[in-house]
Amino acid sequence: MASAFSHALMAITIGKTYSTKISSIKFIVLGCFCAVIPDADVIMNHFVAYESFFGHRGFFHSFFFCFLLAVLITYVFFRKEKLQLKTKLIYILFFFLCGASHGLLDMLTNGGRGVAIFSPFDNTRYFFPWRPIKVSPIGIAKFFSERGLKVILSEMIWIGIPCFLYMFFIKLIRKGNNRNK
C-alpha cells in the first residue's frame, strides 16, 4: 500500500481541481478521510485471510465501496445544507475520486497481492503492469524504519512531485483566467 500521507495528498490534489466556492476545509478533510479509510481493512487481517473478500485490499478498496462511501459522506455531512442536485453530484464525484485514488495508487505498488478494484462484481486482484512505488509496511512501528524511509522517498518521486506539479499548474491556469476577466 502507499502510505496514508500519499493517499491524503492525492485527495488534496484532487480537491485543488475544484472551485474555491465548493472546496472548503471540511470538503478537503472529508476527501482525505475517503482517500485513507480503505486501509482500515487491515484490521480484518486478524479475522479473515488477506485474500478474502473483506481482506486487505479487497472490497474496501473497490470502486463500488468508494461510490457507497461518497454517497454516505455527502448525505451525512452535507444534508443540512440546501444544495442543488448538481452540487451534490459534484461532492459525490469528489469523494468517489478520493476513495478510488487509494486503490489505484495501491495498484502501482511493488508488493501485496493486488487490489480487488472491481469487487463485489469481480474479486480478482489487479496490479498495473508498471509498479514503481515501494509498498509501505503495515504498522506504524515498521513504517518508522529504514524501509519506511525508502517508501517515503519512493512516494515523493512517484506521487509527491506529480501532485505538486499538478497543483502548481492549476494555480497558474487559475491565475491566468483571473487576469483575463
C-alpha positions, -999 to +999 in steps of 0.1 A: +000+000+000+010+036-004+013+055+029-016+074+045+004+106+037+003+100+000-033+090+000-042+122+017-020+142-006-040+127-036-072+140-020-058+174-015-045+174-051-079+163-065-096+190-043-074+217-059-092+210-092-125+221-077-137+257-074-128+275-043-166+281-039-170+244-032-137+233-017-138+242+020-116+228+047-145+204+056-146+193+019-108+186+018-107+169+052-136+146+042-118+139+009-086+129+028-108+106+050-122+089+019-087+085+005-073+070+036-101+049+051-098+019+027-067+009+047-089+004+078-095-030+063-060-041+076-079-047+109-097-075+091-063-094+088-070-106+124-103-122+114-101-132+077-074-143+052-057-115+034-070-128+000-107-130+012-135-106+001-130-085+032-093-090+035-068-062+030-071-046-005-104-064-010-139-050-011-130-018+008-105-008-019-131-013-047-148+014-069-181+001-056-172+007-020-158+042-029-191+051-045-211+040-015-188+059+008-190+090-014-228+089-012-228+083+025-203+111+032-222+136+011-255+127+028-242+127+064-220+158+062-240+180+038-276+170+044-284+202+063-271+224+035-295+233+008-275+220-021-287+217-056-286+182-072-257+193-094-236+203-063-245+171-045-233+151-076-201+172-077-195+163-040-202+126-046-178+127-076-150+143-055-154+119-026-155+089-050-123+101-068-105+105-035-115+070-024-108+055-058-074+070-059-065+048-030-069+015-048-053+029-080-022+041-060-020+007-044-021-010-078+011+010-085+030-005-056+055-033-058+040-055-030+010-073-018-014-095-037-032-069-058-063-048-054-099-061-059-108-028-076-140-043-092-153-061-062-181-072-055-186-079-092-151-094-098-129-103-068-098-108-089-069-087-075-051-065-100-019-045-103-009-021-130+018-035-153+041-007-141+046-007-103+072+020-094+060+028-058+076+009-029+050-008-008+045+006+026+049-017+056+018-024+076+020-010+111+033+023+125+064+008+141+075-008+109+069+024+090+094+044+111+123+023+099+149+022+071+123+005+049+098+033+058+123+059+047+127+042+013+089+042+009+087+079+017+114+086-009+097+065-035+064+082-028+080+117-030+092+108-065+061+090-079+033+107-060+046+139-044+063+155-073+034+149-098+009+161-072+028+193-065+034+200-103-004+194-109-013+219-081+012+244-094-002+242-130-038+245-117-028+277-098-011+291-129-042+284-150-065+300-125-042+330-122-043+333-160-080+330-161-084+357-134-062+380-153-083+376-185-115+386-167 
